[in-house]
Amino acid sequence: MDRKAVVADFLRKCIDYANDSIARKRQRDENELIPAWETYIEFTQHAIDEIHTGKLDSWFERKPRSNLSKPKRIDIMEMGHKERSAWLAGIISPRPLILASTIDENGIKNLAPLTSVMGVSNTPPLFIASFSRNKLKQYRGTLLNMRQTGKAILHVMPSTLQAVDWIDMAGSPIPPEDSEWDLIDVTPNDDEDMLIQQAIAAIEVELVEEKNCQMLLQDLQS
């Protein structure tokens, strides 16, 4: 449905609700509250009229979505603490679903969704992520590739249904000699083939340290 029609239909429902509210207030003899609702109806109807006459067309224009077709590299180590903190928090907080790209020693590229990426320090800039093992006790390709190359790119994808499909497909179990890039129609950047052009932001990271953590579960007795 046309975006303008959706908004106009919503506003008409608001007017219907206001009219029903006025009717209830008259039945309860709450007449002192009615003028406020009548003013609300008047302004809402005015908004509907402006939608239909085209006065609000600029509100419904789709602005081009930013992407990484022409990325600009920023060295965060050259920033002060406050500026670096603002950049990192703005990109990765609150924690989004990250699409990580890595490459193995044979040149096979990997894509994988990560839900556990979290910033833990601004100075020095540090992120942590949790990598689980599957039922066969095998680690994910992302971690294995980072062990080999030490590098990954963390992509923040746009909030679209298409991006949801990309992330879902990237999580599909496939043989290690295959690449998730072949499952989805994202475009690698011309100058950096591990960079997803459709992403709205990306962070290049290096593996600094790996910790093996084991959680001990104890039975609770009431």
CNS distance restraints for C-alpha pairs under 8 A (distance, minus, plus):
assign (resid   1 and name CA) (resid   5 and name CA) 6.87 0.50 0.50
assign (resid   1 and name CA) (resid   6 and name CA) 6.73 0.50 0.50
assign (resid   2 and name CA) (resid   6 and name CA) 6.37 0.50 0.50
assign (resid   3 and name CA) (resid   7 and name CA) 6.47 0.50 0.50
assign (resid   3 and name CA) (resid  60 and name CA) 7.16 0.50 0.50
assign (resid   4 and name CA) (resid   8 and name CA) 6.11 0.50 0.50
assign (resid   4 and name CA) (resid  51 and name CA) 6.88 0.50 0.50
assign (resid   4 and name CA) (resid  60 and name CA) 7.07 0.50 0.50
assign (resid   5 and name CA) (resid   9 and name CA) 5.96 0.50 0.50
assign (resid   6 and name CA) (resid  10 and name CA) 6.24 0.50 0.50
assign (resid   7 and name CA) (resid  11 and name CA) 6.26 0.50 0.50
assign (resid   8 and name CA) (resid  12 and name CA) 6.23 0.50 0.50
assign (resid   8 and name CA) (resid  48 and name CA) 5.67 0.50 0.50
assign (resid   8 and name CA) (resid  51 and name CA) 7.14 0.50 0.50
assign (resid   9 and name CA) (resid  13 and name CA) 6.35 0.50 0.50
assign (resid  10 and name CA) (resid  14 and name CA) 6.39 0.50 0.50
assign (resid  11 and name CA) (resid  15 and name CA) 6.39 0.50 0.50
assign (resid  11 and name CA) (resid  44 and name CA) 6.51 0.50 0.50
assign (resid  11 and name CA) (resid  45 and name CA) 7.73 0.50 0.50
assign (resid  11 and name CA) (resid  48 and name CA) 6.89 0.50 0.50
assign (resid  12 and name CA) (resid  16 and name CA) 6.26 0.50 0.50
assign (resid  12 and name CA) (resid  45 and name CA) 7.72 0.50 0.50
assign (resid  12 and name CA) (resid  48 and name CA) 7.78 0.50 0.50
assign (resid  13 and name CA) (resid  17 and name CA) 6.16 0.50 0.50
assign (resid  14 and name CA) (resid  18 and name CA) 6.18 0.50 0.50
assign (resid  14 and name CA) (resid  44 and name CA) 7.85 0.50 0.50
assign (resid  15 and name CA) (resid  19 and name CA) 6.15 0.50 0.50
assign (resid  15 and name CA) (resid  41 and name CA) 5.61 0.50 0.50
assign (resid  15 and name CA) (resid  44 and name CA) 7.00 0.50 0.50
assign (resid  15 and name CA) (resid  45 and name CA) 7.58 0.50 0.50
assign (resid  16 and name CA) (resid  20 and name CA) 6.23 0.50 0.50
assign (resid  17 and name CA) (resid  21 and name CA) 6.14 0.50 0.50
assign (resid  18 and name CA) (resid  22 and name CA) 6.21 0.50 0.50
assign (resid  18 and name CA) (resid  37 and name CA) 6.17 0.50 0.50
assign (resid  18 and name CA) (resid  38 and name CA) 7.85 0.50 0.50
assign (resid  18 and name CA) (resid  40 and name CA) 7.79 0.50 0.50
assign (resid  18 and name CA) (resid  41 and name CA) 6.76 0.50 0.50
assign (resid  19 and name CA) (resid  23 and name CA) 6.29 0.50 0.50
assign (resid  19 and name CA) (resid  37 and name CA) 7.93 0.50 0.50
assign (resid  19 and name CA) (resid  41 and name CA) 7.99 0.50 0.50
assign (resid  20 and name CA) (resid  24 and name CA) 6.32 0.50 0.50
assign (resid  21 and name CA) (resid  25 and name CA) 6.20 0.50 0.50
assign (resid  21 and name CA) (resid  37 and name CA) 7.98 0.50 0.50
assign (resid  22 and name CA) (resid  26 and name CA) 6.21 0.50 0.50
assign (resid  22 and name CA) (resid  34 and name CA) 5.85 0.50 0.50
assign (resid  22 and name CA) (resid  37 and name CA) 6.90 0.50 0.50
assign (resid  23 and name CA) (resid  27 and name CA) 6.38 0.50 0.50
assign (resid  24 and name CA) (resid  28 and name CA) 6.33 0.50 0.50
assign (resid  25 and name CA) (resid  29 and name CA) 5.92 0.50 0.50
assign (resid  25 and name CA) (resid  30 and name CA) 4.89 0.50 0.50
assign (resid  25 and name CA) (resid  31 and name CA) 6.41 0.50 0.50
assign (resid  25 and name CA) (resid  33 and name CA) 7.49 0.50 0.50
assign (resid  25 and name CA) (resid  34 and name CA) 7.10 0.50 0.50
assign (resid  26 and name CA) (resid  30 and name CA) 5.87 0.50 0.50
assign (resid  26 and name CA) (resid  31 and name CA) 5.95 0.50 0.50
assign (resid  26 and name CA) (resid  34 and name CA) 7.98 0.50 0.50
assign (resid  30 and name CA) (resid  34 and name CA) 7.34 0.50 0.50
assign (resid  31 and name CA) (resid  35 and name CA) 7.92 0.50 0.50
assign (resid  33 and name CA) (resid  37 and name CA) 7.13 0.50 0.50
assign (resid  34 and name CA) (resid  38 and name CA) 6.26 0.50 0.50
assign (resid  35 and name CA) (resid  39 and name CA) 6.17 0.50 0.50
assign (resid  36 and name CA) (resid  40 and name CA) 6.28 0.50 0.50
assign (resid  37 and name CA) (resid  41 and name CA) 6.22 0.50 0.50
assign (resid  38 and name CA) (resid  42 and name CA) 6.24 0.50 0.50
assign (resid  39 and name CA) (resid  43 and name CA) 6.31 0.50 0.50
assign (resid  40 and name CA) (resid  44 and name CA) 6.07 0.50 0.50
assign (resid  41 and name CA) (resid  45 and name CA) 5.98 0.50 0.50
assign (resid  42 and name CA) (resid  46 and name CA) 6.20 0.50 0.50
assign (resid  43 and name CA) (resid  47 and name CA) 6.32 0.50 0.50
assign (resid  44 and name CA) (resid  48 and name CA) 6.41 0.50 0.50
assign (resid  45 and name CA) (resid  49 and name CA) 6.24 0.50 0.50
assign (resid  46 and name CA) (resid  50 and name CA) 6.30 0.50 0.50
assign (resid  47 and name CA) (resid  51 and name CA) 6.29 0.50 0.50
assign (resid  48 and name CA) (resid  52 and name CA) 6.40 0.50 0.50
assign (resid  49 and name CA) (resid  53 and name CA) 6.16 0.50 0.50
assign (resid  50 and name CA) (resid  54 and name CA) 6.11 0.50 0.50
assign (resid  50 and name CA) (resid  55 and name CA) 5.17 0.50 0.50
assign (resid  50 and name CA) (resid  56 and name CA) 6.07 0.50 0.50
assign (resid  51 and name CA) (resid  55 and name CA) 6.21 0.50 0.50
assign (resid  51 and name CA) (resid  56 and name CA) 5.37 0.50 0.50
assign (resid  51 and name CA) (resid  57 and name CA) 6.95 0.50 0.50
assign (resid  56 and name CA) (resid  60 and name CA) 7.39 0.50 0.50
assign (resid  57 and name CA) (resid  61 and name CA) 6.80 0.50 0.50
assign (resid  66 and name CA) (resid 200 and name CA) 5.88 0.50 0.50
assign (resid  67 and name CA) (resid  71 and name CA) 7.87 0.50 0.50
assign (resid  67 and name CA) (resid 197 and name CA) 6.06 0.50 0.50
assign (resid  67 and name CA) (resid 198 and name CA) 5.24 0.50 0.50
assign (resid  67 and name CA) (resid 199 and name CA) 5.45 0.50 0.50
assign (resid  67 and name CA) (resid 200 and name CA) 4.69 0.50 0.50
assign (resid  67 and name CA) (resid 201 and name CA) 7.28 0.50 0.50
assign (resid  68 and name CA) (resid 189 and name CA) 7.35 0.50 0.50
assign (resid  68 and name CA) (resid 195 and name CA) 7.94 0.50 0.50
assign (resid  68 and name CA) (resid 196 and name CA) 7.12 0.50 0.50
assign (resid  68 and name CA) (resid 197 and name CA) 4.59 0.50 0.50
assign (resid  68 and name CA) (resid 198 and name CA) 6.24 0.50 0.50
assign (resid  68 and name CA) (resid 199 and name CA) 6.06 0.50 0.50
assign (resid  68 and name CA) (resid 200 and name CA) 6.34 0.50 0.50
assign (resid  68 and name CA) (resid 201 and name CA) 6.99 0.50 0.50
assign (resid  69 and name CA) (resid 189 and name CA) 6.20 0.50 0.50
assign (resid  69 and name CA) (resid 190 and name CA) 7.94 0.50 0.50
assign (resid  69 and name CA) (resid 197 and name CA) 5.06 0.50 0.50
assign (resid  69 and name CA) (resid 198 and name CA) 7.43 0.50 0.50
assign (resid  75 and name CA) (resid  79 and name CA) 7.40 0.50 0.50
assign (resid  76 and name CA) (resid  84 and name CA) 5.97 0.50 0.50
assign (resid  77 and name CA) (resid  84 and name CA) 7.90 0.50 0.50
assign (resid  79 and name CA) (resid  83 and name CA) 6.01 0.50 0.50
assign (resid  79 and name CA) (resid  84 and name CA) 5.60 0.50 0.50
assign (resid  80 and name CA) (resid  84 and name CA) 6.03 0.50 0.50
assign (resid  81 and name CA) (resid  85 and name CA) 5.97 0.50 0.50
assign (resid  81 and name CA) (resid 122 and name CA) 6.84 0.50 0.50
assign (resid  81 and name CA) (resid 123 and name CA) 6.36 0.50 0.50
assign (resid  82 and name CA) (resid  86 and name CA) 6.29 0.50 0.50
assign (resid  83 and name CA) (resid  87 and name CA) 6.35 0.50 0.50
assign (resid  84 and name CA) (resid  88 and name CA) 6.20 0.50 0.50
assign (resid  84 and name CA) (resid 122 and name CA) 6.72 0.50 0.50
assign (resid  85 and name CA) (resid  89 and name CA) 5.96 0.50 0.50
assign (resid  85 and name CA) (resid 122 and name CA) 5.48 0.50 0.50
assign (resid  86 and name CA) (resid  90 and name CA) 5.88 0.50 0.50
assign (resid  87 and name CA) (resid  91 and name CA) 6.31 0.50 0.50
assign (resid  88 and name CA) (resid  92 and name CA) 6.10 0.50 0.50
assign (resid  88 and name CA) (resid  93 and name CA) 7.67 0.50 0.50
assign (resid  88 and name CA) (resid 119 and name CA) 7.85 0.50 0.50
assign (resid  88 and name CA) (resid 122 and name CA) 7.61 0.50 0.50
assign (resid  89 and name CA) (resid  93 and name CA) 4.94 0.50 0.50
assign (resid  89 and name CA) (resid  94 and name CA) 7.73 0.50 0.50
assign (resid  89 and name CA) (resid 119 and name CA) 7.95 0.50 0.50
assign (resid  91 and name CA) (resid 156 and name CA) 7.56 0.50 0.50
assign (resid  91 and name CA) (resid 201 and name CA) 6.94 0.50 0.50
assign (resid  92 and name CA) (resid  96 and name CA) 6.38 0.50 0.50
assign (resid  92 and name CA) (resid 118 and name CA) 7.62 0.50 0.50
assign (resid  92 and name CA) (resid 119 and name CA) 7.59 0.50 0.50
assign (resid  92 and name CA) (resid 156 and name CA) 7.66 0.50 0.50
assign (resid  95 and name CA) (resid 115 and name CA) 7.73 0.50 0.50
assign (resid  95 and name CA) (resid 117 and name CA) 7.02 0.50 0.50
assign (resid  95 and name CA) (resid 118 and name CA) 6.63 0.50 0.50
assign (resid  96 and name CA) (resid 115 and name CA) 7.14 0.50 0.50
assign (resid  96 and name CA) (resid 156 and name CA) 6.97 0.50 0.50
assign (resid  97 and name CA) (resid 113 and name CA) 6.72 0.50 0.50
assign (resid  97 and name CA) (resid 114 and name CA) 6.03 0.50 0.50
assign (resid  97 and name CA) (resid 115 and name CA) 5.14 0.50 0.50
assign (resid  97 and name CA) (resid 156 and name CA) 7.08 0.50 0.50
assign (resid  97 and name CA) (resid 157 and name CA) 7.85 0.50 0.50
assign (resid  98 and name CA) (resid 113 and name CA) 5.58 0.50 0.50
assign (resid  98 and name CA) (resid 114 and name CA) 5.02 0.50 0.50
assign (resid  98 and name CA) (resid 115 and name CA) 6.34 0.50 0.50
assign (resid  98 and name CA) (resid 117 and name CA) 7.36 0.50 0.50
assign (resid  98 and name CA) (resid 154 and name CA) 6.05 0.50 0.50
assign (resid  98 and name CA) (resid 155 and name CA) 5.56 0.50 0.50
assign (resid  98 and name CA) (resid 156 and name CA) 5.48 0.50 0.50
assign (resid  98 and name CA) (resid 157 and name CA) 7.23 0.50 0.50
assign (resid  99 and name CA) (resid 111 and name CA) 6.60 0.50 0.50
assign (resid  99 and name CA) (resid 112 and name CA) 5.59 0.50 0.50
assign (resid  99 and name CA) (resid 113 and name CA) 4.49 0.50 0.50
assign (resid  99 and name CA) (resid 114 and name CA) 6.17 0.50 0.50
assign (resid  99 and name CA) (resid 154 and name CA) 5.90 0.50 0.50
assign (resid  99 and name CA) (resid 155 and name CA) 5.03 0.50 0.50
assign (resid  99 and name CA) (resid 156 and name CA) 6.68 0.50 0.50
assign (resid  99 and name CA) (resid 157 and name CA) 7.26 0.50 0.50
assign (resid  99 and name CA) (resid 167 and name CA) 6.73 0.50 0.50
assign (resid 100 and name CA) (resid 110 and name CA) 7.96 0.50 0.50
assign (resid 100 and name CA) (resid 111 and name CA) 5.57 0.50 0.50
assign (resid 100 and name CA) (resid 112 and name CA) 5.29 0.50 0.50
assign (resid 100 and name CA) (resid 113 and name CA) 6.16 0.50 0.50
assign (resid 100 and name CA) (resid 114 and name CA) 6.85 0.50 0.50
assign (resid 100 and name CA) (resid 142 and name CA) 7.48 0.50 0.50
assign (resid 100 and name CA) (resid 152 and name CA) 6.60 0.50 0.50
assign (resid 100 and name CA) (resid 153 and name CA) 5.60 0.50 0.50
assign (resid 100 and name CA) (resid 154 and name CA) 4.56 0.50 0.50
assign (resid 100 and name CA) (resid 155 and name CA) 6.00 0.50 0.50
assign (resid 101 and name CA) (resid 109 and name CA) 7.09 0.50 0.50
assign (resid 101 and name CA) (resid 110 and name CA) 5.53 0.50 0.50
assign (resid 101 and name CA) (resid 111 and name CA) 4.62 0.50 0.50
assign (resid 101 and name CA) (resid 112 and name CA) 6.71 0.50 0.50
assign (resid 101 and name CA) (resid 142 and name CA) 7.49 0.50 0.50
assign (resid 101 and name CA) (resid 152 and name CA) 5.70 0.50 0.50
assign (resid 101 and name CA) (resid 153 and name CA) 5.26 0.50 0.50
assign (resid 101 and name CA) (resid 154 and name CA) 6.65 0.50 0.50
assign (resid 101 and name CA) (resid 155 and name CA) 7.81 0.50 0.50
assign (resid 101 and name CA) (resid 194 and name CA) 6.08 0.50 0.50
assign (resid 101 and name CA) (resid 195 and name CA) 7.49 0.50 0.50
assign (resid 102 and name CA) (resid 109 and name CA) 5.83 0.50 0.50
assign (resid 102 and name CA) (resid 110 and name CA) 5.15 0.50 0.50
assign (resid 102 and name CA) (resid 111 and name CA) 6.64 0.50 0.50
assign (resid 102 and name CA) (resid 142 and name CA) 6.08 0.50 0.50
assign (resid 102 and name CA) (resid 145 and name CA) 6.16 0.50 0.50
assign (resid 102 and name CA) (resid 146 and name CA) 6.94 0.50 0.50
assign (resid 102 and name CA) (resid 151 and name CA) 6.81 0.50 0.50
assign (resid 102 and name CA) (resid 152 and name CA) 4.89 0.50 0.50
assign (resid 102 and name CA) (resid 153 and name CA) 6.77 0.50 0.50
assign (resid 102 and name CA) (resid 194 and name CA) 7.00 0.50 0.50
assign (resid 103 and name CA) (resid 107 and name CA) 5.82 0.50 0.50
assign (resid 103 and name CA) (resid 108 and name CA) 5.51 0.50 0.50
assign (resid 103 and name CA) (resid 109 and name CA) 4.27 0.50 0.50
assign (resid 103 and name CA) (resid 110 and name CA) 5.77 0.50 0.50
assign (resid 103 and name CA) (resid 145 and name CA) 5.89 0.50 0.50
assign (resid 103 and name CA) (resid 146 and name CA) 7.94 0.50 0.50
assign (resid 103 and name CA) (resid 149 and name CA) 7.51 0.50 0.50
assign (resid 103 and name CA) (resid 152 and name CA) 7.86 0.50 0.50
assign (resid 103 and name CA) (resid 194 and name CA) 7.81 0.50 0.50
assign (resid 104 and name CA) (resid 108 and name CA) 5.52 0.50 0.50
assign (resid 104 and name CA) (resid 109 and name CA) 6.59 0.50 0.50
assign (resid 104 and name CA) (resid 110 and name CA) 7.86 0.50 0.50
assign (resid 104 and name CA) (resid 144 and name CA) 7.87 0.50 0.50
assign (resid 104 and name CA) (resid 145 and name CA) 4.83 0.50 0.50
assign (resid 104 and name CA) (resid 146 and name CA) 7.88 0.50 0.50
assign (resid 104 and name CA) (resid 148 and name CA) 6.64 0.50 0.50
assign (resid 104 and name CA) (resid 149 and name CA) 6.92 0.50 0.50
assign (resid 105 and name CA) (resid 145 and name CA) 7.50 0.50 0.50
assign (resid 105 and name CA) (resid 148 and name CA) 6.52 0.50 0.50
assign (resid 105 and name CA) (resid 149 and name CA) 7.07 0.50 0.50
assign (resid 108 and name CA) (resid 177 and name CA) 6.97 0.50 0.50
assign (resid 108 and name CA) (resid 178 and name CA) 7.31 0.50 0.50
assign (resid 108 and name CA) (resid 179 and name CA) 6.44 0.50 0.50
assign (resid 109 and name CA) (resid 179 and name CA) 5.71 0.50 0.50
assign (resid 109 and name CA) (resid 180 and name CA) 7.54 0.50 0.50
assign (resid 109 and name CA) (resid 181 and name CA) 7.14 0.50 0.50
assign (resid 109 and name CA) (resid 194 and name CA) 7.47 0.50 0.50
assign (resid 110 and name CA) (resid 141 and name CA) 7.06 0.50 0.50
assign (resid 110 and name CA) (resid 142 and name CA) 6.83 0.50 0.50
assign (resid 110 and name CA) (resid 179 and name CA) 5.56 0.50 0.50
assign (resid 110 and name CA) (resid 180 and name CA) 5.85 0.50 0.50
assign (resid 110 and name CA) (resid 181 and name CA) 6.98 0.50 0.50
assign (resid 111 and name CA) (resid 142 and name CA) 7.53 0.50 0.50
assign (resid 111 and name CA) (resid 170 and name CA) 5.78 0.50 0.50
assign (resid 111 and name CA) (resid 171 and name CA) 7.86 0.50 0.50
assign (resid 111 and name CA) (resid 179 and name CA) 7.48 0.50 0.50
assign (resid 111 and name CA) (resid 180 and name CA) 5.51 0.50 0.50
assign (resid 111 and name CA) (resid 181 and name CA) 6.66 0.50 0.50
assign (resid 112 and name CA) (resid 142 and name CA) 6.85 0.50 0.50
assign (resid 112 and name CA) (resid 167 and name CA) 7.49 0.50 0.50
assign (resid 112 and name CA) (resid 170 and name CA) 5.36 0.50 0.50
assign (resid 112 and name CA) (resid 171 and name CA) 5.64 0.50 0.50
assign (resid 112 and name CA) (resid 180 and name CA) 7.86 0.50 0.50
assign (resid 113 and name CA) (resid 167 and name CA) 5.95 0.50 0.50
assign (resid 113 and name CA) (resid 168 and name CA) 7.80 0.50 0.50
assign (resid 113 and name CA) (resid 170 and name CA) 6.60 0.50 0.50
assign (resid 113 and name CA) (resid 171 and name CA) 6.10 0.50 0.50
assign (resid 114 and name CA) (resid 129 and name CA) 7.89 0.50 0.50
assign (resid 116 and name CA) (resid 128 and name CA) 7.71 0.50 0.50
assign (resid 116 and name CA) (resid 129 and name CA) 5.11 0.50 0.50
assign (resid 116 and name CA) (resid 130 and name CA) 5.70 0.50 0.50
assign (resid 117 and name CA) (resid 127 and name CA) 6.63 0.50 0.50
assign (resid 117 and name CA) (resid 128 and name CA) 5.74 0.50 0.50
assign (resid 117 and name CA) (resid 129 and name CA) 4.53 0.50 0.50
assign (resid 117 and name CA) (resid 130 and name CA) 7.36 0.50 0.50
assign (resid 118 and name CA) (resid 127 and name CA) 5.47 0.50 0.50
assign (resid 118 and name CA) (resid 128 and name CA) 5.49 0.50 0.50
assign (resid 118 and name CA) (resid 129 and name CA) 6.52 0.50 0.50
assign (resid 119 and name CA) (resid 125 and name CA) 7.81 0.50 0.50
assign (resid 119 and name CA) (resid 126 and name CA) 6.05 0.50 0.50
assign (resid 119 and name CA) (resid 127 and name CA) 4.37 0.50 0.50
assign (resid 119 and name CA) (resid 128 and name CA) 6.49 0.50 0.50
assign (resid 120 and name CA) (resid 125 and name CA) 7.82 0.50 0.50
assign (resid 120 and name CA) (resid 126 and name CA) 5.75 0.50 0.50
assign (resid 120 and name CA) (resid 127 and name CA) 5.58 0.50 0.50
assign (resid 120 and name CA) (resid 128 and name CA) 6.85 0.50 0.50
assign (resid 121 and name CA) (resid 125 and name CA) 5.23 0.50 0.50
assign (resid 121 and name CA) (resid 126 and name CA) 5.00 0.50 0.50
assign (resid 121 and name CA) (resid 127 and name CA) 7.08 0.50 0.50
assign (resid 122 and name CA) (resid 126 and name CA) 6.55 0.50 0.50
assign (resid 131 and name CA) (resid 139 and name CA) 7.15 0.50 0.50
assign (resid 131 and name CA) (resid 140 and name CA) 6.83 0.50 0.50
assign (resid 131 and name CA) (resid 143 and name CA) 6.91 0.50 0.50
assign (resid 132 and name CA) (resid 139 and name CA) 6.42 0.50 0.50
assign (resid 132 and name CA) (resid 140 and name CA) 7.08 0.50 0.50
assign (resid 133 and name CA) (resid 137 and name CA) 5.15 0.50 0.50
assign (resid 133 and name CA) (resid 138 and name CA) 5.06 0.50 0.50
assign (resid 133 and name CA) (resid 139 and name CA) 4.53 0.50 0.50
assign (resid 133 and name CA) (resid 140 and name CA) 6.47 0.50 0.50
assign (resid 134 and name CA) (resid 138 and name CA) 5.45 0.50 0.50
assign (resid 134 and name CA) (resid 139 and name CA) 6.71 0.50 0.50
assign (resid 134 and name CA) (resid 140 and name CA) 7.75 0.50 0.50
assign (resid 139 and name CA) (resid 143 and name CA) 6.79 0.50 0.50
assign (resid 139 and name CA) (resid 144 and name CA) 6.85 0.50 0.50
assign (resid 140 and name CA) (resid 144 and name CA) 6.47 0.50 0.50
assign (resid 141 and name CA) (resid 145 and name CA) 5.92 0.50 0.50
assign (resid 141 and name CA) (resid 176 and name CA) 7.35 0.50 0.50
assign (resid 142 and name CA) (resid 146 and name CA) 6.20 0.50 0.50
assign (resid 143 and name CA) (resid 147 and name CA) 6.16 0.50 0.50
assign (resid 144 and name CA) (resid 148 and name CA) 6.55 0.50 0.50
assign (resid 145 and name CA) (resid 149 and name CA) 6.09 0.50 0.50
assign (resid 145 and name CA) (resid 150 and name CA) 7.41 0.50 0.50
assign (resid 145 and name CA) (resid 151 and name CA) 7.92 0.50 0.50
assign (resid 146 and name CA) (resid 150 and name CA) 4.36 0.50 0.50
assign (resid 146 and name CA) (resid 151 and name CA) 5.39 0.50 0.50
assign (resid 146 and name CA) (resid 152 and name CA) 6.65 0.50 0.50
assign (resid 146 and name CA) (resid 206 and name CA) 7.86 0.50 0.50
assign (resid 146 and name CA) (resid 207 and name CA) 6.48 0.50 0.50
assign (resid 147 and name CA) (resid 207 and name CA) 7.52 0.50 0.50
assign (resid 150 and name CA) (resid 206 and name CA) 5.30 0.50 0.50
assign (resid 150 and name CA) (resid 207 and name CA) 4.88 0.50 0.50
assign (resid 150 and name CA) (resid 208 and name CA) 7.84 0.50 0.50
assign (resid 151 and name CA) (resid 204 and name CA) 7.43 0.50 0.50
assign (resid 151 and name CA) (resid 205 and name CA) 5.82 0.50 0.50
assign (resid 151 and name CA) (resid 206 and name CA) 4.52 0.50 0.50
assign (resid 151 and name CA) (resid 207 and name CA) 6.19 0.50 0.50
assign (resid 152 and name CA) (resid 204 and name CA) 6.05 0.50 0.50
assign (resid 152 and name CA) (resid 205 and name CA) 5.44 0.50 0.50
assign (resid 152 and name CA) (resid 206 and name CA) 6.48 0.50 0.50
assign (resid 153 and name CA) (resid 194 and name CA) 7.17 0.50 0.50
assign (resid 153 and name CA) (resid 195 and name CA) 6.98 0.50 0.50
assign (resid 153 and name CA) (resid 202 and name CA) 6.46 0.50 0.50
assign (resid 153 and name CA) (resid 203 and name CA) 5.61 0.50 0.50
assign (resid 153 and name CA) (resid 204 and name CA) 4.51 0.50 0.50
assign (resid 153 and name CA) (resid 205 and name CA) 6.05 0.50 0.50
assign (resid 154 and name CA) (resid 202 and name CA) 5.37 0.50 0.50
assign (resid 154 and name CA) (resid 203 and name CA) 5.12 0.50 0.50
assign (resid 154 and name CA) (resid 204 and name CA) 6.42 0.50 0.50
assign (resid 154 and name CA) (resid 205 and name CA) 7.40 0.50 0.50
assign (resid 155 and name CA) (resid 195 and name CA) 7.97 0.50 0.50
assign (resid 155 and name CA) (resid 196 and name CA) 7.31 0.50 0.50
assign (resid 155 and name CA) (resid 199 and name CA) 6.01 0.50 0.50
assign (resid 155 and name CA) (resid 200 and name CA) 7.61 0.50 0.50
assign (resid 155 and name CA) (resid 201 and name CA) 5.99 0.50 0.50
assign (resid 155 and name CA) (resid 202 and name CA) 4.34 0.50 0.50
assign (resid 155 and name CA) (resid 203 and name CA) 6.62 0.50 0.50
assign (resid 156 and name CA) (resid 199 and name CA) 5.79 0.50 0.50
assign (resid 156 and name CA) (resid 200 and name CA) 5.93 0.50 0.50
assign (resid 156 and name CA) (resid 201 and name CA) 5.31 0.50 0.50
assign (resid 156 and name CA) (resid 202 and name CA) 6.00 0.50 0.50
assign (resid 157 and name CA) (resid 163 and name CA) 6.41 0.50 0.50
assign (resid 157 and name CA) (resid 198 and name CA) 7.17 0.50 0.50
assign (resid 157 and name CA) (resid 199 and name CA) 4.59 0.50 0.50
assign (resid 157 and name CA) (resid 200 and name CA) 5.74 0.50 0.50
assign (resid 157 and name CA) (resid 201 and name CA) 7.32 0.50 0.50
assign (resid 158 and name CA) (resid 163 and name CA) 6.31 0.50 0.50
assign (resid 158 and name CA) (resid 198 and name CA) 7.71 0.50 0.50
assign (resid 158 and name CA) (resid 199 and name CA) 6.32 0.50 0.50
assign (resid 158 and name CA) (resid 200 and name CA) 6.05 0.50 0.50
assign (resid 159 and name CA) (resid 163 and name CA) 6.72 0.50 0.50
assign (resid 159 and name CA) (resid 164 and name CA) 7.78 0.50 0.50
assign (resid 160 and name CA) (resid 164 and name CA) 6.49 0.50 0.50
assign (resid 161 and name CA) (resid 165 and name CA) 6.38 0.50 0.50
assign (resid 162 and name CA) (resid 166 and name CA) 6.30 0.50 0.50
assign (resid 163 and name CA) (resid 167 and name CA) 6.18 0.50 0.50
assign (resid 164 and name CA) (resid 168 and name CA) 6.08 0.50 0.50
assign (resid 165 and name CA) (resid 169 and name CA) 6.06 0.50 0.50
assign (resid 166 and name CA) (resid 170 and name CA) 6.07 0.50 0.50
assign (resid 166 and name CA) (resid 184 and name CA) 5.83 0.50 0.50
assign (resid 166 and name CA) (resid 185 and name CA) 7.83 0.50 0.50
assign (resid 166 and name CA) (resid 186 and name CA) 7.82 0.50 0.50
assign (resid 167 and name CA) (resid 171 and name CA) 6.52 0.50 0.50
assign (resid 168 and name CA) (resid 172 and name CA) 7.06 0.50 0.50
assign (resid 169 and name CA) (resid 180 and name CA) 7.63 0.50 0.50
assign (resid 169 and name CA) (resid 183 and name CA) 6.65 0.50 0.50
assign (resid 169 and name CA) (resid 184 and name CA) 6.81 0.50 0.50
assign (resid 170 and name CA) (resid 180 and name CA) 5.50 0.50 0.50
assign (resid 170 and name CA) (resid 181 and name CA) 7.76 0.50 0.50
assign (resid 170 and name CA) (resid 183 and name CA) 7.22 0.50 0.50
assign (resid 170 and name CA) (resid 184 and name CA) 7.38 0.50 0.50
assign (resid 172 and name CA) (resid 180 and name CA) 7.90 0.50 0.50
assign (resid 174 and name CA) (resid 178 and name CA) 6.54 0.50 0.50
assign (resid 174 and name CA) (resid 179 and name CA) 7.82 0.50 0.50
assign (resid 174 and name CA) (resid 180 and name CA) 7.82 0.50 0.50
assign (resid 179 and name CA) (resid 183 and name CA) 7.52 0.50 0.50
assign (resid 180 and name CA) (resid 184 and name CA) 6.91 0.50 0.50
assign (resid 181 and name CA) (resid 185 and name CA) 7.34 0.50 0.50
assign (resid 181 and name CA) (resid 186 and name CA) 7.22 0.50 0.50
assign (resid 186 and name CA) (resid 196 and name CA) 6.45 0.50 0.50
assign (resid 186 and name CA) (resid 197 and name CA) 7.15 0.50 0.50
assign (resid 186 and name CA) (resid 198 and name CA) 6.63 0.50 0.50
assign (resid 187 and name CA) (resid 196 and name CA) 5.78 0.50 0.50
assign (resid 187 and name CA) (resid 197 and name CA) 5.42 0.50 0.50
assign (resid 187 and name CA) (resid 198 and name CA) 6.81 0.50 0.50
assign (resid 188 and name CA) (resid 192 and name CA) 7.02 0.50 0.50
assign (resid 188 and name CA) (resid 193 and name CA) 4.85 0.50 0.50
assign (resid 188 and name CA) (resid 194 and name CA) 6.28 0.50 0.50
assign (resid 188 and name CA) (resid 195 and name CA) 5.50 0.50 0.50
assign (resid 188 and name CA) (resid 196 and name CA) 4.86 0.50 0.50
assign (resid 188 and name CA) (resid 197 and name CA) 5.57 0.50 0.50
assign (resid 189 and name CA) (resid 193 and name CA) 5.35 0.50 0.50
assign (resid 189 and name CA) (resid 194 and name CA) 7.32 0.50 0.50
assign (resid 189 and name CA) (resid 195 and name CA) 5.43 0.50 0.50
assign (resid 189 and name CA) (resid 196 and name CA) 6.08 0.50 0.50
assign (resid 189 and name CA) (resid 197 and name CA) 5.23 0.50 0.50
assign (resid 195 and name CA) (resid 202 and name CA) 7.75 0.50 0.50
